[in-house]
């Protein structure tokens, strides 16, 4: 097993890519804390892992709460005895509009894309030092490696994720702690649907969702939409010891969309 006896946490793990990753890590021998605001989704994910013979706990709460963003580390350590990896996966699309922007949505995007992961990282590093090593993975986006005309706020946040993760990689490399970034393209998750039909984008919100999804799949060079499990497989590599000399990397998983 590729993560045997390792301990970690995954944020935004009640559905989509986060859940797929948590399930994958547990199958590979990891004990996983599943973090999300969706209590039912957290419960279902934990039950699925335990039913398959894996180890998991659920931690339900709001990552816009600074205290909670740090407490998830302490809860994981209290339950399992340490911390080896973190996948800081939580994010938010933010507003599409610039003129007349809803600043509450802007602030939410900052909190979930940048602030929360920074606080969780600060809490995780001392625990990883105790173990003599660690691996942290951050979720950016293809919008973090090229500008997005439809989502400039989201793009700015995701460029920031990459800058943070690469700087951290240099800062803690001598401590055998690694920091990497995964950049998904469009993935078949609830967030993709939020992206495709934002309420503040009148043109998109008027188009049937199935039409938006089909158009997105057609525009992929592979002619289909990525599945959450495909992101989970890439995350597994970056978090595992198989990537022991990989740090500061930005892995784009988008079916050649931005190639």
N, C-alpha and C positions, 0 to 999 in steps of 0.2 A: 504493500500500500504506500502511496506516494506522500501521504501526510500522517503517517502512523504516529500516534502519541502527541501530536501537535494540538495547540489550543488557540482558538481565534474567535473573532467576532466579525459579523457582516452587518452593515447598516442597510436600511431599505431592503430587507431580506424577506418580507412577507409575500412578495410576488416578483414576477419578471426575472431579470438577470440576477438580482441579489439572492432570490430564493433558489434559482438553479445552481448558483455557486455554492450556497450553504449546503444543499443536498449533495452536490458533487464532492465537496471537501469531506463531508461526513462519510461518504462511501469510501473515501481514500484513507479513513482512519482518524480524522480530526474530530475533536470535541468543539462544537460550534455554538456561539451565542447569536441568536437571531434577533436583530433589533429593528423595530418598526413602530409606527404609530397605529397601524392596523392590528388591533388585538386579535381579531378572528383569523386574519392571515398569519400572524405569528403563531398562534395555537395550531393551525393546520400544518404549517411547515414543520414545527417541532414534532408533532404527531407522526408526520410522514417519515421523518428521519428516524425516530425511535422505532417505528414499525418495521423499518428496514434494518434494524440492529445497530443504528448509529447513536451517537451521544449529542444532545442538543438541549439548550434552554432558550426560553423566550424572554426578551426584555422589551416591554411595551412602554413607549413614551414619545415625547415630542423633542426632536433634535434641534428645534429652535430655542429650547431651554438650555442655556449654557451648562447648568449643573448636570442635566441629564446627559449631555454630550460627553462629559467626563465620567459620570457615574457608571456608564455602560462598561468601561474598562474595569473599574473596581468590582462590579458585579460578576463579570467574567472570571476575574482572578479569584474571588471568594468561592465561586462554585467549582472551578476546575483546577485551581492551584497555580495558575500562571498565565502568560500570554505570549504566543509566538508570532501571530499574524493578525493583521487588521485589513479588511477590505472596506474602505470608506467610500461607499457606493451611493449614498443619498445625494439627491439633487433636485432641482426644480427648473422648469423651462423659463420662468420669469415672464415679463411682459414682452409682447411682440412690438407694440407701438413705441415710438419715441416722442412724437408730438402728443401731448396730453397723457403722458405715461402715468399709470397707476403706481405711485411710489411705494405703496404697501407691497405690491408684487415684486418690485425691485428689491426691497429690503428682505423679503422672503427668499428671493433668489440668492442674495448674499449670504444669508444665514445658512441655507441648506447646501449651497455649492462650495462655500469657502469657510465660513466661521465655524460650523460644526466640525468639519474634518480637522481644522487646526486645533480645536480644543481636544478632540479625541486623540490626535497625535501627541499633544503635550502630555496627556495622561498615560498614553501607551509606552512612550519611550523609556521611562524609568523601569517599567515592568519587563520590557525586552532586555534592558541592560542586565537585569538579574538573571536572565536565561543565557546571556552571553551571545545572543543573536536575535534577529527579528526580521520580519518582512511586512512592509506596508504597501498596499495597492490602492491607488486613487482612480476613480472613474472620471475621465474627462469626456471627450466627444470628438468626432470629426470636426465639429464646430470649434474645437480648441486648437486645431492645426491649420485651419483655413477660415477666413472670415465668412460669416453667414449673413447675407442680406436680409433674411427673414427673421433672424434672431440675434441682433447685435448685442443685447444684454447678456443672453445666455452664452454667446461666443466669448464675450469678455471674461465672464466667470470661468469658463473652461480653459481659456488661455492661462488664467490665473492659477488654476489647479496644476497645470503642467509646470509653470514657473516655480510654484511652491515645492512640488514633488522632486524636481531636478535639483533645486537648491538643497533640499533636505538630504538627498542622496549623497551629496558631497559633504555635508555637515556631519553625518553619522557613519560614513563608510568605514572609518577606522574602528568603529565599535561593532562591526559585523552586522549592522542593521541596514537593510536594503529598502529602497523607495522607488516604486515604478508606477507607471500610468497605463491604463488601458483606455483606448478611444473607440467606442462602438460607433457604428453608423446607425441607420434605422434598424431597430430590433423590434420584433413582434411582442410588445409589452403594453401595459396600460399607458405608460408615458408617451409612447409613440402616438397614440390616439389624441392625447392632450396636445402634443406638438402640432399635429396635422390640423386641428380645428380649435385654435385658441379663441375664446370668446371675444377678445379685443381685435381679432382679425376678421372683419365682416365678410371678406371675400371667401376665406377658407371655411368659416363657420356655416356658410350657406350651402356648401357642397356635401352630399351624402358621404358618410364615413367610409363605406365600402369603396366608393370611387376614389377617395383620397388614398386608401391603402393600396388599391390596385395600381394607381398611378405611381406611387412610391416604389412598388415592387418592379414595375416596368423600367423605371429609371436606373435600377441597379444593373451594373454590368453582368451580374450573374442571373438577372431576371427573376429574383425572388427576394424576400425579406429574411434577414438573419433571425435565427431562433435563439432564445435565451441560453440554451445549453451550449451553443457555440461560443458565446462570450464566457460562460463558466469554464469551458475547457482551456481557454487562453488564460483566464485568471488563475486557474490551478497551476499552470506552469510557472507563472510569475511569482506566485506565493510560495511555491514548493522549493525544496533544496535543489531541484533540477536546474533552477535558475540562480544558483549560488554566487555566480559572478556577474549577474545581471542587475545593475542598479542605475537609476537615472534614465531608464529606457521608456520610450513612448511607443506602445504597440497599437497600431491601428487595425481594427477588425471590422471591415466594411465591404468585403467583396469587391475590392478594387475601385470603389466609388471615387476616392480622392487621388488615385494613382496618377 
